[in-house]
Amino acid sequence: MQLLDLTFESVIENIAFDEALLVQSENTGEQFLRFWKPQQYAVVMGRSGQLEEEADFEFCRQHQIAVYRRPSGGGTILTGPGCLMYTVVLNSNRQARLKEIQGCHDFVLGETVTALQGIGIDCSIQGFSDLACGDLKFSGNSLCLKRDSILYHGTILCNFSLEKISQALLFPQKQPDYRQGRDHTGFVTNLNVSIEDVQTALIEHWRPTSALPKIPTDVQTTLEQLRTTKYQQDDWNIYTP
């Protein structure tokens, strides 16, 4: 597994880079652990999300919050400063359970729980693909499966502006039982642990064999192709201020 701590200026480029890593893994069998830290707010929808059902577009437009899609499924999130974004790209041929959606959730989230418990965070897997302290969610996650590889990525709220979630996102039509009908403000929480401490815990748990000093040439080529054919297209980027 190779480590990348790399944040592009644009949120959509960070999303595209995750998919470029997935393509690289599919082609070569390489595995990656990646972190990025957004500096601006953005709504990020699953690949089949519906804007009118999941985000308050008028609020986003008034506050110049971009709305993008990601290559994985799942619900809509708001990301921004104070949120650690993590990505795990794995060769699914190494473990049979990584060939199944639930197996992917169980494995990656189980590893994340173990890492966070190691720094004193009492958390567990809840709902479809959440991590929570008690019944308060601090991490939402999603995945994309290819024939030989998986992309698993998510958010970890460390010191995030929680009130903005209720402003930018609508109440989800699909929700896990443990939410019990609570609105966003009553359902999500920050870990109140530094991004650096959380990232260090995950690195020490996954134990990547090396840290990449720069983007590999093949990944850069794939990233450029994805930008042109997908992530710069109006039908993929829902709203860009």
Salt bridges, closest charged atoms under 4 A:
ASP5 OD1 - LYS37 NZ 2.69
GLU13 OE2 - ARG227 NH2 1.65
ASP18 OD1 - ARG34 NH1 2.81
ASP18 OD2 - HIS153 ND1 2.90
GLU19 OE1 - LYS230 NZ 2.95
GLU58 OE2 - ARG61 NH2 2.42
GLU111 OE1 - HIS205 NE2 2.52
ASP130 OD1 - LYS137 NZ 3.56
ASP135 OD2 - ARG182 NH1 3.56
ASP148 OD2 - ARG147 NE 2.95
GLU224 OE2 - ARG227 NH1 2.24
